[in-house]
């Protein structure tokens, strides 16, 4: 998993990344985000894409 940091601010950073692997890997993918001190994730996928990719 790679995060592309866009900008850094005094009180936080903004980055973007590809979607995590879904299904049985999803929990581990989300846990990895803590290694990068990620505290919030915003998903821009459509509901149908989320279901199809099994990242619900």
GUPA-623436 format. One record per atom (N, C-alpha, C, O): atom name; x, y, z; residue number from 0; residue in one letter. Coordinates in steps of 0.2 Angstrom, whole numbers, padded with zeros to 4 digits. Example, Ala and Ser with C-alpha at 12.3 -4.5 7.8 and 13.67 -1.06 7.14 Angstrom:
<site><atom>N</atom><px>0066</px><py>-0028</py><pz>0039</pz><seq>0</seq><type>A</type></site>
<site><atom>CA</atom><px>0062</px><py>-0022</py><pz>0039</pz><seq>0</seq><type>A</type></site>
<site><atom>C</atom><px>0066</px><py>-0016</py><pz>0039</pz><seq>0</seq><type>A</type></site>
<site><atom>O</atom><px>0071</px><py>-0017</py><pz>0042</pz><seq>0</seq><type>A</type></site>
<site><atom>N</atom><px>0064</px><py>-0011</py><pz>0035</pz><seq>1</seq><type>S</type></site>
<site><atom>CA</atom><px>0068</px><py>-0005</py><pz>0036</pz><seq>1</seq><type>S</type></site>
<site><atom>C</atom><px>0064</px><py>0000</py><pz>0039</pz><seq>1</seq><type>S</type></site>
<site><atom>O</atom><px>0067</px><py>0006</py><pz>0040</pz><seq>1</seq><type>S</type></site>
// end
This chain:
<site><atom>N</atom><px>0004</px><py>-0006</py><pz>0000</pz><seq>0</seq><type>X</type></site>
<site><atom>CA</atom><px>0000</px><py>0000</py><pz>0000</pz><seq>0</seq><type>X</type></site>
<site><atom>C</atom><px>0004</px><py>0006</py><pz>0000</pz><seq>0</seq><type>X</type></site>
<site><atom>O</atom><px>0009</px><py>0007</py><pz>0004</pz><seq>0</seq><type>X</type></site>
<site><atom>N</atom><px>0003</px><py>0011</py><pz>-0004</pz><seq>1</seq><type>X</type></site>
<site><atom>CA</atom><px>0007</px><py>0017</py><pz>-0005</pz><seq>1</seq><type>X</type></site>
<site><atom>C</atom><px>0002</px><py>0023</py><pz>-0005</pz><seq>1</seq><type>X</type></site>
<site><atom>O</atom><px>-0003</px><py>0023</py><pz>-0008</pz><seq>1</seq><type>X</type></site>
<site><atom>N</atom><px>0004</px><py>0028</py><pz>0000</pz><seq>2</seq><type>X</type></site>
<site><atom>CA</atom><px>0000</px><py>0034</py><pz>0000</pz><seq>2</seq><type>X</type></site>
<site><atom>C</atom><px>0004</px><py>0039</py><pz>-0003</pz><seq>2</seq><type>X</type></site>
<site><atom>O</atom><px>0010</px><py>0040</py><pz>-0002</pz><seq>2</seq><type>X</type></site>
<site><atom>N</atom><px>0001</px><py>0043</py><pz>-0008</pz><seq>3</seq><type>X</type></site>
<site><atom>CA</atom><px>0004</px><py>0048</py><pz>-0011</pz><seq>3</seq><type>X</type></site>
<site><atom>C</atom><px>0002</px><py>0055</py><pz>-0008</pz><seq>3</seq><type>X</type></site>
<site><atom>O</atom><px>-0004</px><py>0057</py><pz>-0008</pz><seq>3</seq><type>X</type></site>
<site><atom>N</atom><px>0007</px><py>0058</py><pz>-0004</pz><seq>4</seq><type>X</type></site>
<site><atom>CA</atom><px>0005</px><py>0064</py><pz>0000</pz><seq>4</seq><type>X</type></site>
<site><atom>C</atom><px>0005</px><py>0070</py><pz>-0004</pz><seq>4</seq><type>X</type></site>
<site><atom>O</atom><px>0010</px><py>0071</py><pz>-0008</pz><seq>4</seq><type>X</type></site>
<site><atom>N</atom><px>-0001</px><py>0073</py><pz>-0004</pz><seq>5</seq><type>X</type></site>
<site><atom>CA</atom><px>-0002</px><py>0079</py><pz>-0008</pz><seq>5</seq><type>X</type></site>
<site><atom>C</atom><px>0001</px><py>0085</py><pz>-0005</pz><seq>5</seq><type>X</type></site>
<site><atom>O</atom><px>0004</px><py>0089</py><pz>-0008</pz><seq>5</seq><type>X</type></site>
<site><atom>N</atom><px>-0001</px><py>0086</py><pz>0001</pz><seq>6</seq><type>X</type></site>
<site><atom>CA</atom><px>0001</px><py>0092</py><pz>0005</pz><seq>6</seq><type>X</type></site>
<site><atom>C</atom><px>0001</px><py>0091</py><pz>0012</pz><seq>6</seq><type>X</type></site>
<site><atom>O</atom><px>-0002</px><py>0087</py><pz>0015</pz><seq>6</seq><type>X</type></site>
<site><atom>N</atom><px>0005</px><py>0095</py><pz>0015</pz><seq>7</seq><type>X</type></site>
<site><atom>CA</atom><px>0006</px><py>0094</py><pz>0023</pz><seq>7</seq><type>X</type></site>
<site><atom>C</atom><px>0004</px><py>0101</py><pz>0026</pz><seq>7</seq><type>X</type></site>
<site><atom>O</atom><px>0006</px><py>0106</py><pz>0023</pz><seq>7</seq><type>X</type></site>
<site><atom>N</atom><px>0000</px><py>0100</py><pz>0031</pz><seq>8</seq><type>X</type></site>
<site><atom>CA</atom><px>-0002</px><py>0106</py><pz>0035</pz><seq>8</seq><type>X</type></site>
<site><atom>C</atom><px>0000</px><py>0106</py><pz>0042</pz><seq>8</seq><type>X</type></site>
<site><atom>O</atom><px>0002</px><py>0100</py><pz>0044</pz><seq>8</seq><type>X</type></site>
<site><atom>N</atom><px>0000</px><py>0111</py><pz>0045</pz><seq>9</seq><type>X</type></site>
<site><atom>CA</atom><px>0001</px><py>0111</py><pz>0052</pz><seq>9</seq><type>X</type></site>
<site><atom>C</atom><px>-0002</px><py>0106</py><pz>0056</pz><seq>9</seq><type>X</type></site>
<site><atom>O</atom><px>0000</px><py>0103</py><pz>0061</pz><seq>9</seq><type>X</type></site>
<site><atom>N</atom><px>-0009</px><py>0105</py><pz>0055</pz><seq>10</seq><type>X</type></site>
<site><atom>CA</atom><px>-0013</px><py>0101</py><pz>0059</pz><seq>10</seq><type>X</type></site>
<site><atom>C</atom><px>-0015</px><py>0094</py><pz>0055</pz><seq>10</seq><type>X</type></site>
<site><atom>O</atom><px>-0020</px><py>0091</py><pz>0057</pz><seq>10</seq><type>X</type></site>
<site><atom>N</atom><px>-0011</px><py>0092</py><pz>0050</pz><seq>11</seq><type>X</type></site>
<site><atom>CA</atom><px>-0013</px><py>0086</py><pz>0046</pz><seq>11</seq><type>X</type></site>
<site><atom>C</atom><px>-0010</px><py>0086</py><pz>0039</pz><seq>11</seq><type>X</type></site>
<site><atom>O</atom><px>-0008</px><py>0091</py><pz>0037</pz><seq>11</seq><type>X</type></site>
<site><atom>N</atom><px>-0011</px><py>0081</py><pz>0036</pz><seq>12</seq><type>X</type></site>
<site><atom>CA</atom><px>-0009</px><py>0080</py><pz>0029</pz><seq>12</seq><type>X</type></site>
<site><atom>C</atom><px>-0015</px><py>0077</py><pz>0025</pz><seq>12</seq><type>X</type></site>
<site><atom>O</atom><px>-0020</px><py>0074</py><pz>0027</pz><seq>12</seq><type>X</type></site>
<site><atom>N</atom><px>-0014</px><py>0078</py><pz>0018</pz><seq>13</seq><type>X</type></site>
<site><atom>CA</atom><px>-0019</px><py>0075</py><pz>0014</pz><seq>13</seq><type>X</type></site>
<site><atom>C</atom><px>-0015</px><py>0071</py><pz>0009</pz><seq>13</seq><type>X</type></site>
<site><atom>O</atom><px>-0010</px><py>0073</py><pz>0006</pz><seq>13</seq><type>X</type></site>
<site><atom>N</atom><px>-0017</px><py>0065</py><pz>0008</pz><seq>14</seq><type>X</type></site>
<site><atom>CA</atom><px>-0014</px><py>0060</py><pz>0004</pz><seq>14</seq><type>X</type></site>
<site><atom>C</atom><px>-0020</px><py>0056</py><pz>0000</pz><seq>14</seq><type>X</type></site>
<site><atom>O</atom><px>-0026</px><py>0057</py><pz>0001</pz><seq>14</seq><type>X</type></site>
<site><atom>N</atom><px>-0017</px><py>0053</py><pz>-0005</pz><seq>15</seq><type>X</type></site>
<site><atom>CA</atom><px>-0022</px><py>0049</py><pz>-0009</pz><seq>15</seq><type>X</type></site>
<site><atom>C</atom><px>-0019</px><py>0042</py><pz>-0011</pz><seq>15</seq><type>X</type></site>
<site><atom>O</atom><px>-0013</px><py>0041</py><pz>-0011</pz><seq>15</seq><type>X</type></site>
<site><atom>N</atom><px>-0023</px><py>0037</py><pz>-0012</pz><seq>16</seq><type>X</type></site>
<site><atom>CA</atom><px>-0020</px><py>0030</py><pz>-0013</pz><seq>16</seq><type>X</type></site>
<site><atom>C</atom><px>-0025</px><py>0026</py><pz>-0017</pz><seq>16</seq><type>X</type></site>
<site><atom>O</atom><px>-0031</px><py>0028</py><pz>-0018</pz><seq>16</seq><type>X</type></site>
<site><atom>N</atom><px>-0023</px><py>0021</py><pz>-0020</pz><seq>17</seq><type>X</type></site>
<site><atom>CA</atom><px>-0028</px><py>0016</py><pz>-0023</pz><seq>17</seq><type>X</type></site>
<site><atom>C</atom><px>-0032</px><py>0013</py><pz>-0018</pz><seq>17</seq><type>X</type></site>
<site><atom>O</atom><px>-0031</px><py>0013</py><pz>-0012</pz><seq>17</seq><type>X</type></site>
<site><atom>N</atom><px>-0038</px><py>0010</py><pz>-0020</pz><seq>18</seq><type>X</type></site>
<site><atom>CA</atom><px>-0042</px><py>0007</py><pz>-0016</pz><seq>18</seq><type>X</type></site>
<site><atom>C</atom><px>-0039</px><py>0001</py><pz>-0012</pz><seq>18</seq><type>X</type></site>
<site><atom>O</atom><px>-0034</px><py>-0002</py><pz>-0015</pz><seq>18</seq><type>X</type></site>
<site><atom>N</atom><px>-0041</px><py>-0001</py><pz>-0006</pz><seq>19</seq><type>X</type></site>
<site><atom>CA</atom><px>-0038</px><py>-0007</py><pz>-0003</pz><seq>19</seq><type>X</type></site>
<site><atom>C</atom><px>-0040</px><py>-0013</py><pz>-0006</pz><seq>19</seq><type>X</type></site>
<site><atom>O</atom><px>-0046</px><py>-0013</py><pz>-0009</pz><seq>19</seq><type>X</type></site>
<site><atom>N</atom><px>-0037</px><py>-0019</py><pz>-0005</pz><seq>20</seq><type>X</type></site>
<site><atom>CA</atom><px>-0039</px><py>-0025</py><pz>-0007</pz><seq>20</seq><type>X</type></site>
<site><atom>C</atom><px>-0046</px><py>-0027</py><pz>-0003</pz><seq>20</seq><type>X</type></site>
<site><atom>O</atom><px>-0046</px><py>-0025</py><pz>0003</pz><seq>20</seq><type>X</type></site>
<site><atom>N</atom><px>-0050</px><py>-0030</py><pz>-0006</pz><seq>21</seq><type>X</type></site>
<site><atom>CA</atom><px>-0057</px><py>-0031</py><pz>-0002</pz><seq>21</seq><type>X</type></site>
<site><atom>C</atom><px>-0057</px><py>-0038</py><pz>0001</pz><seq>21</seq><type>X</type></site>
<site><atom>O</atom><px>-0052</px><py>-0042</py><pz>0001</pz><seq>21</seq><type>X</type></site>
<site><atom>N</atom><px>-0063</px><py>-0040</py><pz>0002</pz><seq>22</seq><type>X</type></site>
<site><atom>CA</atom><px>-0065</px><py>-0047</py><pz>0005</pz><seq>22</seq><type>X</type></site>
<site><atom>C</atom><px>-0061</px><py>-0048</py><pz>0011</pz><seq>22</seq><type>X</type></site>
<site><atom>O</atom><px>-0060</px><py>-0044</py><pz>0016</pz><seq>22</seq><type>X</type></site>
<site><atom>N</atom><px>-0057</px><py>-0054</py><pz>0011</pz><seq>23</seq><type>X</type></site>
<site><atom>CA</atom><px>-0054</px><py>-0056</py><pz>0018</pz><seq>23</seq><type>X</type></site>
<site><atom>C</atom><px>-0048</px><py>-0052</py><pz>0019</pz><seq>23</seq><type>X</type></site>
<site><atom>O</atom><px>-0045</px><py>-0052</py><pz>0025</pz><seq>23</seq><type>X</type></site>
<site><atom>N</atom><px>-0045</px><py>-0048</py><pz>0014</pz><seq>24</seq><type>X</type></site>
<site><atom>CA</atom><px>-0039</px><py>-0044</py><pz>0015</pz><seq>24</seq><type>X</type></site>
<site><atom>C</atom><px>-0041</px><py>-0037</py><pz>0018</pz><seq>24</seq><type>X</type></site>
<site><atom>O</atom><px>-0036</px><py>-0033</py><pz>0020</pz><seq>24</seq><type>X</type></site>
<site><atom>N</atom><px>-0047</px><py>-0035</py><pz>0018</pz><seq>25</seq><type>X</type></site>
<site><atom>CA</atom><px>-0049</px><py>-0028</py><pz>0020</pz><seq>25</seq><type>X</type></site>
<site><atom>C</atom><px>-0047</px><py>-0026</py><pz>0027</pz><seq>25</seq><type>X</type></site>
<site><atom>O</atom><px>-0044</px><py>-0021</py><pz>0028</pz><seq>25</seq><type>X</type></site>
<site><atom>N</atom><px>-0048</px><py>-0030</py><pz>0032</pz><seq>26</seq><type>X</type></site>
<site><atom>CA</atom><px>-0046</px><py>-0029</py><pz>0038</pz><seq>26</seq><type>X</type></site>
<site><atom>C</atom><px>-0039</px><py>-0027</py><pz>0039</pz><seq>26</seq><type>X</type></site>
<site><atom>O</atom><px>-0037</px><py>-0022</py><pz>0042</pz><seq>26</seq><type>X</type></site>
<site><atom>N</atom><px>-0035</px><py>-0031</py><pz>0036</pz><seq>27</seq><type>X</type></site>
<site><atom>CA</atom><px>-0027</px><py>-0030</py><pz>0036</pz><seq>27</seq><type>X</type></site>
<site><atom>C</atom><px>-0025</px><py>-0024</py><pz>0033</pz><seq>27</seq><type>X</type></site>
<site><atom>O</atom><px>-0021</px><py>-0020</py><pz>0035</pz><seq>27</seq><type>X</type></site>
<site><atom>N</atom><px>-0029</px><py>-0023</py><pz>0027</pz><seq>28</seq><type>X</type></site>
<site><atom>CA</atom><px>-0027</px><py>-0016</py><pz>0023</pz><seq>28</seq><type>X</type></site>
<site><atom>C</atom><px>-0029</px><py>-0010</py><pz>0027</pz><seq>28</seq><type>X</type></site>
<site><atom>O</atom><px>-0025</px><py>-0005</py><pz>0027</pz><seq>28</seq><type>X</type></site>
<site><atom>N</atom><px>-0034</px><py>-0010</py><pz>0031</pz><seq>29</seq><type>X</type></site>
<site><atom>CA</atom><px>-0036</px><py>-0005</py><pz>0035</pz><seq>29</seq><type>X</type></site>
<site><atom>C</atom><px>-0031</px><py>-0004</py><pz>0041</pz><seq>29</seq><type>X</type></site>
<site><atom>O</atom><px>-0029</px><py>0002</py><pz>0043</pz><seq>29</seq><type>X</type></site>
<site><atom>N</atom><px>-0029</px><py>-0009</py><pz>0044</pz><seq>30</seq><type>X</type></site>
<site><atom>CA</atom><px>-0024</px><py>-0009</py><pz>0050</pz><seq>30</seq><type>X</type></site>
<site><atom>C</atom><px>-0018</px><py>-0006</py><pz>0047</pz><seq>30</seq><type>X</type></site>
<site><atom>O</atom><px>-0014</px><py>-0003</py><pz>0051</pz><seq>30</seq><type>X</type></site>
<site><atom>N</atom><px>-0016</px><py>-0008</py><pz>0041</pz><seq>31</seq><type>X</type></site>
<site><atom>CA</atom><px>-0009</px><py>-0005</py><pz>0039</pz><seq>31</seq><type>X</type></site>
<site><atom>C</atom><px>-0009</px><py>0003</py><pz>0038</pz><seq>31</seq><type>X</type></site>
<site><atom>O</atom><px>-0004</px><py>0006</py><pz>0039</pz><seq>31</seq><type>X</type></site>
<site><atom>N</atom><px>-0015</px><py>0006</py><pz>0038</pz><seq>32</seq><type>X</type></site>
<site><atom>CA</atom><px>-0016</px><py>0013</py><pz>0037</pz><seq>32</seq><type>X</type></site>
<site><atom>C</atom><px>-0013</px><py>0016</py><pz>0044</pz><seq>32</seq><type>X</type></site>
<site><atom>O</atom><px>-0011</px><py>0022</py><pz>0044</pz><seq>32</seq><type>X</type></site>
<site><atom>N</atom><px>-0014</px><py>0013</py><pz>0049</pz><seq>33</seq><type>X</type></site>
<site><atom>CA</atom><px>-0012</px><py>0015</py><pz>0056</pz><seq>33</seq><type>X</type></site>
<site><atom>C</atom><px>-0004</px><py>0016</py><pz>0056</pz><seq>33</seq><type>X</type></site>
<site><atom>O</atom><px>-0002</px><py>0020</py><pz>0060</pz><seq>33</seq><type>X</type></site>
<site><atom>N</atom><px>-0001</px><py>0012</py><pz>0052</pz><seq>34</seq><type>X</type></site>
<site><atom>CA</atom><px>0007</px><py>0013</py><pz>0052</pz><seq>34</seq><type>X</type></site>
<site><atom>C</atom><px>0009</px><py>0020</py><pz>0049</pz><seq>34</seq><type>X</type></site>
<site><atom>O</atom><px>0014</px><py>0022</py><pz>0050</pz><seq>34</seq><type>X</type></site>
<site><atom>N</atom><px>0004</px><py>0023</py><pz>0045</pz><seq>35</seq><type>X</type></site>
<site><atom>CA</atom><px>0005</px><py>0029</py><pz>0042</pz><seq>35</seq><type>X</type></site>
<site><atom>C</atom><px>0002</px><py>0035</py><pz>0045</pz><seq>35</seq><type>X</type></site>
<site><atom>O</atom><px>0001</px><py>0040</py><pz>0043</pz><seq>35</seq><type>X</type></site>
<site><atom>N</atom><px>-0001</px><py>0033</py><pz>0051</pz><seq>36</seq><type>X</type></site>
<site><atom>CA</atom><px>-0004</px><py>0038</py><pz>0056</pz><seq>36</seq><type>X</type></site>
<site><atom>C</atom><px>-0010</px><py>0041</py><pz>0052</pz><seq>36</seq><type>X</type></site>
<site><atom>O</atom><px>-0012</px><py>0047</py><pz>0053</pz><seq>36</seq><type>X</type></site>
<site><atom>N</atom><px>-0014</px><py>0037</py><pz>0048</pz><seq>37</seq><type>X</type></site>
<site><atom>CA</atom><px>-0020</px><py>0039</py><pz>0045</pz><seq>37</seq><type>X</type></site>
<site><atom>C</atom><px>-0025</px><py>0039</py><pz>0050</pz><seq>37</seq><type>X</type></site>
<site><atom>O</atom><px>-0026</px><py>0033</py><pz>0053</pz><seq>37</seq><type>X</type></site>
<site><atom>N</atom><px>-0029</px><py>0044</py><pz>0051</pz><seq>38</seq><type>X</type></site>
<site><atom>CA</atom><px>-0035</px><py>0044</py><pz>0056</pz><seq>38</seq><type>X</type></site>
<site><atom>C</atom><px>-0041</px><py>0045</py><pz>0052</pz><seq>38</seq><type>X</type></site>
<site><atom>O</atom><px>-0047</px><py>0044</py><pz>0056</pz><seq>38</seq><type>X</type></site>
<site><atom>N</atom><px>-0042</px><py>0046</py><pz>0046</pz><seq>39</seq><type>X</type></site>
<site><atom>CA</atom><px>-0048</px><py>0047</py><pz>0042</pz><seq>39</seq><type>X</type></site>
<site><atom>C</atom><px>-0047</px><py>0045</py><pz>0035</pz><seq>39</seq><type>X</type></site>
<site><atom>O</atom><px>-0042</px><py>0046</py><pz>0032</pz><seq>39</seq><type>X</type></site>
<site><atom>N</atom><px>-0052</px><py>0041</py><pz>0033</pz><seq>40</seq><type>X</type></site>
<site><atom>CA</atom><px>-0052</px><py>0039</py><pz>0026</pz><seq>40</seq><type>X</type></site>
<site><atom>C</atom><px>-0059</px><py>0041</py><pz>0022</pz><seq>40</seq><type>X</type></site>
<site><atom>O</atom><px>-0064</px><py>0041</py><pz>0025</pz><seq>40</seq><type>X</type></site>
<site><atom>N</atom><px>-0058</px><py>0044</py><pz>0016</pz><seq>41</seq><type>X</type></site>
<site><atom>CA</atom><px>-0064</px><py>0046</py><pz>0013</pz><seq>41</seq><type>X</type></site>
<site><atom>C</atom><px>-0064</px><py>0042</py><pz>0006</pz><seq>41</seq><type>X</type></site>
<site><atom>O</atom><px>-0059</px><py>0042</py><pz>0002</pz><seq>41</seq><type>X</type></site>
<site><atom>N</atom><px>-0069</px><py>0039</py><pz>0005</pz><seq>42</seq><type>X</type></site>
<site><atom>CA</atom><px>-0070</px><py>0035</py><pz>-0001</pz><seq>42</seq><type>X</type></site>
<site><atom>C</atom><px>-0074</px><py>0038</py><pz>-0006</pz><seq>42</seq><type>X</type></site>
<site><atom>O</atom><px>-0079</px><py>0041</py><pz>-0005</pz><seq>42</seq><type>X</type></site>
<site><atom>N</atom><px>-0071</px><py>0039</py><pz>-0012</pz><seq>43</seq><type>X</type></site>
<site><atom>CA</atom><px>-0075</px><py>0042</py><pz>-0018</pz><seq>43</seq><type>X</type></site>
<site><atom>C</atom><px>-0078</px><py>0037</py><pz>-0023</pz><seq>43</seq><type>X</type></site>
<site><atom>O</atom><px>-0080</px><py>0039</py><pz>-0028</pz><seq>43</seq><type>X</type></site>
<site><atom>N</atom><px>-0078</px><py>0031</py><pz>-0021</pz><seq>44</seq><type>X</type></site>
<site><atom>CA</atom><px>-0081</px><py>0026</py><pz>-0025</pz><seq>44</seq><type>X</type></site>
<site><atom>C</atom><px>-0089</px><py>0026</py><pz>-0025</pz><seq>44</seq><type>X</type></site>
<site><atom>O</atom><px>-0092</px><py>0028</py><pz>-0020</pz><seq>44</seq><type>X</type></site>
<site><atom>N</atom><px>-0092</px><py>0024</py><pz>-0030</pz><seq>45</seq><type>X</type></site>
<site><atom>CA</atom><px>-0099</px><py>0023</py><pz>-0030</pz><seq>45</seq><type>X</type></site>
<site><atom>C</atom><px>-0101</px><py>0017</py><pz>-0026</pz><seq>45</seq><type>X</type></site>
<site><atom>O</atom><px>-0097</px><py>0012</py><pz>-0025</pz><seq>45</seq><type>X</type></site>
<site><atom>N</atom><px>-0107</px><py>0017</py><pz>-0023</pz><seq>46</seq><type>X</type></site>
<site><atom>CA</atom><px>-0110</px><py>0011</py><pz>-0019</pz><seq>46</seq><type>X</type></site>
<site><atom>C</atom><px>-0109</px><py>0005</py><pz>-0023</pz><seq>46</seq><type>X</type></site>
<site><atom>O</atom><px>-0107</px><py>-0001</py><pz>-0020</pz><seq>46</seq><type>X</type></site>
<site><atom>N</atom><px>-0111</px><py>0005</py><pz>-0029</pz><seq>47</seq><type>X</type></site>
<site><atom>CA</atom><px>-0110</px><py>-0002</py><pz>-0033</pz><seq>47</seq><type>X</type></site>
<site><atom>C</atom><px>-0103</px><py>-0004</py><pz>-0034</pz><seq>47</seq><type>X</type></site>
<site><atom>O</atom><px>-0102</px><py>-0010</py><pz>-0034</pz><seq>47</seq><type>X</type></site>
<site><atom>N</atom><px>-0098</px><py>0001</py><pz>-0034</pz><seq>48</seq><type>X</type></site>
<site><atom>CA</atom><px>-0091</px><py>-0001</py><pz>-0035</pz><seq>48</seq><type>X</type></site>
<site><atom>C</atom><px>-0089</px><py>-0004</py><pz>-0028</pz><seq>48</seq><type>X</type></site>
<site><atom>O</atom><px>-0085</px><py>-0009</py><pz>-0028</pz><seq>48</seq><type>X</type></site>
<site><atom>N</atom><px>-0091</px><py>-0001</py><pz>-0023</pz><seq>49</seq><type>X</type></site>
<site><atom>CA</atom><px>-0089</px><py>-0004</py><pz>-0016</pz><seq>49</seq><type>X</type></site>
<site><atom>C</atom><px>-0092</px><py>-0011</py><pz>-0015</pz><seq>49</seq><type>X</type></site>
<site><atom>O</atom><px>-0088</px><py>-0015</py><pz>-0013</pz><seq>49</seq><type>X</type></site>
<site><atom>N</atom><px>-0098</px><py>-0012</py><pz>-0017</pz><seq>50</seq><type>X</type></site>
<site><atom>CA</atom><px>-0100</px><py>-0019</py><pz>-0017</pz><seq>50</seq><type>X</type></site>
<site><atom>C</atom><px>-0097</px><py>-0024</py><pz>-0022</pz><seq>50</seq><type>X</type></site>
<site><atom>O</atom><px>-0095</px><py>-0029</py><pz>-0020</pz><seq>50</seq><type>X</type></site>
<site><atom>N</atom><px>-0096</px><py>-0022</py><pz>-0028</pz><seq>51</seq><type>X</type></site>
<site><atom>CA</atom><px>-0092</px><py>-0026</py><pz>-0033</pz><seq>51</seq><type>X</type></site>
<site><atom>C</atom><px>-0085</px><py>-0028</py><pz>-0031</pz><seq>51</seq><type>X</type></site>
<site><atom>O</atom><px>-0083</px><py>-0033</py><pz>-0032</pz><seq>51</seq><type>X</type></site>
<site><atom>N</atom><px>-0082</px><py>-0023</py><pz>-0027</pz><seq>52</seq><type>X</type></site>
<site><atom>CA</atom><px>-0075</px><py>-0024</py><pz>-0025</pz><seq>52</seq><type>X</type></site>
<site><atom>C</atom><px>-0074</px><py>-0027</py><pz>-0018</pz><seq>52</seq><type>X</type></site>
<site><atom>O</atom><px>-0068</px><py>-0028</py><pz>-0016</pz><seq>52</seq><type>X</type></site>
<site><atom>N</atom><px>-0080</px><py>-0028</py><pz>-0015</pz><seq>53</seq><type>X</type></site>
<site><atom>CA</atom><px>-0080</px><py>-0031</py><pz>-0009</pz><seq>53</seq><type>X</type></site>
<site><atom>C</atom><px>-0076</px><py>-0028</py><pz>-0003</pz><seq>53</seq><type>X</type></site>
<site><atom>O</atom><px>-0072</px><py>-0030</py><pz>0000</pz><seq>53</seq><type>X</type></site>
<site><atom>N</atom><px>-0077</px><py>-0021</py><pz>-0003</pz><seq>54</seq><type>X</type></site>
<site><atom>CA</atom><px>-0074</px><py>-0017</py><pz>0002</pz><seq>54</seq><type>X</type></site>
<site><atom>C</atom><px>-0079</px><py>-0013</py><pz>0006</pz><seq>54</seq><type>X</type></site>
<site><atom>O</atom><px>-0078</px><py>-0008</py><pz>0008</pz><seq>54</seq><type>X</type></site>
<site><atom>N</atom><px>-0084</px><py>-0017</py><pz>0008</pz><seq>55</seq><type>X</type></site>
<site><atom>CA</atom><px>-0090</px><py>-0014</py><pz>0012</pz><seq>55</seq><type>X</type></site>
<site><atom>C</atom><px>-0088</px><py>-0014</py><pz>0019</pz><seq>55</seq><type>X</type></site>
<site><atom>O</atom><px>-0092</px><py>-0012</py><pz>0023</pz><seq>55</seq><type>X</type></site>
// end
